[in-house]
Amino acid sequence: MSFASFISARITFKSKRTFSKLIVRIAIVGIMLGLGVMILSLAIVKGFKHEIREKVRGFAGDIRVLKYDLNGSYESSPFLADSNFVKRALKSPLITRVMPFATKPGIIKANNEIEGVVLKGVDKSYDWSYFKRMLVAGQVIDFTDSVEAQKEIMLSQTTADRLKLKVGDKLLMYFVQEPLRKRPFKIKGIFNIGVEEVDKTFVIGDLSLINRLNGWKPNEIGAYEMRVSDFERVDYAADKLDEILPIKLKSFTVTEDYATIFEWLKLIDVNSVIMLVLMIVVAVINMISALLIMILERTAMIGMFKAMGASNWNIQKIFLLNATYLIGLGLLLGNTLGLGLGYFQQHTHFFKLDPASYYMNFVPVQIEFTDVLLLNIGTLAVCLLVLLIPSMLVSKISPVKAIRFK
């Protein structure tokens, strides 16, 4: 064991001094709270972004392909479904699903109430996995009976509450066109996406109904909805898709369709970085205060070591090793606090949110081991690097004055 390690162990574990005990404990608590808050903050930010992103992706897909025209309304412009294009798109390892759909505005009338909505028509190839998780009541539309499927509809919880409807109820939907069309529907299921822009606007029905209402050809659709395997590469997938896209079609990513939501999520990243920096600054200030007090408290000891021939660096190492122990203890307690609360919230959803403001009714948490490891290493490294400066106070202490001071 080296000289610095031996002395550091003595003053760390066997010291009976009480003058610095309070400030040391405060420093440990500061690091514990700082790291705990950083772990929770990063986990909540990642969880929040993941939940919002999956909600929007689950409904709208990752990429939309539609007709290249100036139509900016909810009324889809038709084009012929191209099986060759679909096959070429699915050859890309990034694109996992290609599903046709169309949209058509309508007005629902029920219980003496009316509500403007947009009917999103899908077919039997649609991936219902997300909607099944978001169902509040009922079931998804079953396309095994094509005639019955055209009479079934799925509403959001928001629309159902406004119109005082439940699963099994019947309603009329009016489609504003020449001539005016109306169709009776039976509510098959009620979902709750949690994104206001979606829940207030869309209902789900059969694509073939929209096809018939618009007088389209049997193989005409309004758009393709695509899913990608890696959302982080959705822009790259869209660029590659444009290379094989028919000249009359164009593509949009979900980040372009819901630009407001995704820009908001980017701002959350900025806030999290600022918060992490502030927490590390607080922890560093606490440790600097503790180290300075420990050095001043042991001025006489430093003087004696210098008189015995110890170098400034060897004495500095004593206090840096002592600080490392204190930081390590703070990190251990901080991990226990942050991970403990994180896993508790992850499994219980104890802390709630207002769905109207946050798109969900609980605080989401996504803990990743890599993030926790980097936070621990970063906090330890920053604290030790900054503590090199106050530890240099050792070199300013004169052996003669220090021993006389004792």
N, C-alpha and C positions, 0 to 999 in steps of 0.2 A: 504494500500500500504506500503511495507517495505521501510526502509531507503535507501537501495541500488537502488530499483526501482524508488523511488521519485527523487533522485539526478541524476540517469541515464537519466530519462525523461527530467529533466531540462537542462542538458548539451547537450542532443541530439537534442531537439526541440527548445530550447529557448536561446541557447548560442549565443553570439554576437562575439565571438572570430573568427579571420580570419586567424591566423597563420597556423593552421592545416587544413584549409578548402581544400587547393589544394591537399595535400597528402591523405586526406580522400576520395576526389573525385577520385583520381587515384586508390586508393584501391578498391573502388566500381566498377570502370570501369574494373579493373583487374579481379575481381570476375565475372563480367558480361561476359567479353570476354572468360574467362576460362570455365565457365559453358556452355556458348553458343557453344563454339568450341567442348566441350566434348559431348554435346547432338548431334550436327551435325555429329561429327566423328563416334560416336557409331551407329547412324542411317544410315550413309552412308556405314559403314563396314557391318552392318547386311543386309542392302538392297543389297549391292554388292554381298555378299555371297549367299543370297537367290536367286537373279536373275541368277547367274552363275549356282548354284546347280539345279534350276528348268529347265534351258536350257538343261543341260546334262541329267537330269532325264527324261525330256519330250521326248527326242529322244531315249535314251538307256534303259529307265526303271530303276528300282532299283536293280533287281537281274536277272542275266541270267543263264539259265540252259541249258547245252549242253553236247554232248557226251564226255565220259571220254576217251580221246586219246591224242596223241602228236601233233595233228594238231594245228599249231599256225598261220595259214594263214586266209585270208578272205573267203576261200572256205569252206562252212559248211560241217561237217560230218553228214550224215543222221542217224536218229534213229526213231523208231516207236512212233507216238503220243500215249500217255497213258492217257486215260480219267479218270481212277481210281486215278492216281497220281494227276491229276488236281483237282479232287474233294477233295482229302485229303488235298491238299495245300490250297484250298479256305476255308477249315474249320477253318484255323487259322485266328483270328481276325485281324492280322497284314497284311495279303495278300489280296488285293482287286481285282486284275486282273491277269489272266494268258493268254498270247497271243503267239501263235506259229509264228515263222518267220524263214527265212533262208537268207544267204548272198552269193553273187557270184560276183567275179570281172569281169569287162568288160571294153570295150573301146568304147566311143561314138565318132562317126564321123558326123560332121555337118558343113556346110559352109566352107568346106576345112580346118576345124580344127579338132583335135582329143584331147580327154581328157580321162585319166584313172580314173575310178570310181568303186565303189562297189554298186551293186544292193541289196537293202534290200527288200526282199519279205515278204509281210504281207497278211492276209486274212480278211474276213468280220468281224471277232471278234476284230479287232484292234481298240484301243481307239484313235480316231482322235481329241479329244478335244484340245490337245496341238498344233498339226499341224494347226488346224483352226485358232488359235491365231497368228501363225507365218507365215501365208500365205501372200505373197506379191501380188500375182495375181492368178486367176484361182480358182480351187476347189480341194478337196481331191478326191481320187479314189473312184468311186462308184462300189461296188461289186454286185449290183443287176443283172447286166448283166455280167456273168462270162467271156464270149468271149471278150467283149469290154474291160473289166478290164485288160486282159492280154496284151492289146495293149497300155495301158496308163501308163504314168510315171510322177513322180514329181521330179523336179530338185531344187537345191539350187540357190539362186540369184547369188552366186559366179560362179557356173558352167554355168548358163544361160548367164551371162555377158561375160565369156571367149569364149563361143561358139556362141555368138550373137543370142541367141534364145529367144523366147517369148511363151506365152501360145497359144496353137493351132498349133505350128510348129511341123514338123515331123523330125525324126532323125533315124539313124541306130546305133545299139549297137552290137559290136562284142564280142563274148564269146570265150576265148582261151581254146579250148579243142579239142579232137580228135573224129570226124572231127570238124573243125572250124565252129561255128554257128553264124549267124547274125539274128537280129530281128528288124523290124521297130517299132517305138513307136511314139505316139502322146503326146505332153506335156499337161498334165491335170492341173498342178498347179506348182507354183514357191514359195518356202518358204525361209525364212532367219532365221536360228537358232541363228546365231551370234557367234557360237563356230567354230573357223577355222578348227579344226580337223574333225568336222562333215561336215561343208559346202563344204569343198574341196574334201571330200571323197565319201559321200553317195548320192545315188538317191533312190527313193521309187517306188516299183512296186508290182506285184502280186506274191504271194508265189507259186501258182500253175504253173507259168511259169518256175520258177527255178526247181520245181519238174520235169517238163517235160524235160527241158534241160539236167538235170543230170540223167534222166532215173530212178528216184526213184519210189518206190511204192506209190500208191495214198495217203496213210496215213502216209508217212514219212515226217519229218520236219527237220530243221537244229538246232533249239533251241527254248526255251521258254523265253519270256520276262515277268517279273513280276513287279507289282506295290505294294508298301506297304502303309499302312495308316499313319504311323509315321516314317519319314525318320531318326529321331534320333535313332531309334531302328532297323535300317536296318541290322546291324551285328547280332543282336539277332534273327531277323526273318530268316536270312540266316542259322544260326546255327540250329534253329528249323526245317528248311526245309531239312537240311542235314540228319535229323533223319528219314525222310520218302522218301528220294531220292533213286530211283532205283540204283542198284550197278554200272550200266554202264553210269551213268550221274554224272556230277559235277556242282557246282554252283559258280558264281562270283558276287560280289556286284559291283555297279557302281563306288564305291570309289577305287576298285581294277582295274577296267577297265580303269578308267581315273585318275590314281594315281597322275600324275603330276599336274593336275588342283586342286585336293583336297588338296595336300600338299601345294600348293601355297596359297590356302584359309586359311590353318592353320597358315601360316606365317603372314597373315594379322591380325590375332588375336593378335599375339605377338606385332606387330607394334601399334595396337590400345591401348594395355595395357601401353606401354611405353609413348604414347602420353597423355593418361589420367593422368598418374603419373606426367608428366612434367607440365600439366596444373594446377593440384592441388598445386604443389610446387610453381608455379608462384603466384597463388592466396594467398597462405599462407605467402609468403615473403611480398607481398603487405600489407596484414593485420597486420603482425608483425611490419612493418615500421610505419603504421598508428597508431597502439596502443602505440608504444614507444613514438611517438611524442605527442600523446594526454596526456600520463602520464607526460612527461616532461613539457608540457605546463601548466599543472595544479598541479605543485609541491607545490605551496603555499596552494592550496585548500586541498591537501592531508595532509599537515602538520597541518592545522587547524582542520581537522577531527580527526587526531590522537590525537591532544592536547585535543579535546573534548571527547576522550574515544572510538572512533571508532576503531574496530579491523582491522588488515591487510586484513582479508578475506572479510569483509564488503566493504572495499574500492576496493579490487580486483573485487568484484562482480559488482560495479558501472561501471568499464571499460569493464568488460566482457559482461554486458548487453548492453552497448553502442556498442561494437563490434558486438554483435548478431544482433542488428538493422541494422548496416551497411552491415553485411554479408547477412541478409535477403533481404535488398534492392538490393544488387548485384545479389542475386539468382533470384529475381523477374524479374529484367531486363535481366538476362541471359536466363531465360526460355522464355521470350518474344522474344529475339533475336533468340535463337536456334530453338524453335518450329515454330516461324514465318517463318524463312527461310526454315525449313524442310518441312512444309506443302505447302509453295509456290512451292518448287522444286517438291514435290510429285504430285501436280496437274498440273503443267505447263511444267515440264521437261526443264526448261529454261537453265540450265547449261549442256553443251554437252560434250561428250567424243569421242575419236577416236575408232571406232568399231574394227579396226585392232589390237589395243593394249589391249582394255578392254572388248571385247566381247559384247559391247552394245554401243548405241549412245547417252546415257544420264546418268547423275549421279543418281543412284538409291537411294532411301531413304525409310527406314522402321522404323518408330517411334513406340516404345512400351512404354506404360505408366509406366510399372514396371521399365524399365531402367531409365526413367526420374526421377522417385521418388527416386530410389536408388542413383542416381548421386547427387540429391539435399541433401538427408540425409547424404551421405558420405562426401560431400564438407563441409556442416555445421559442422558435427562432427569432422572432421580432423582439420578444422580451429580453432574451439573452444578449442580442446585438445592442439594444438600447442600453442595457445595464452595464455594458463595457465602459460607458462614459462616466457614470457616477463612481464606478469601481476605481477609476483613476485617481480619486481623492486619496487613495492609499499613498501614492507617490508624493503627495504634498505634506504628509505627516513626518515631522522630524523626530527621530528616536529620542533625543535629549529632552525635548519639550513634552513628548508623550509620556516618558517615564516620570518626569517631574510633575506632570498633570495628575498622575496616579497618586 
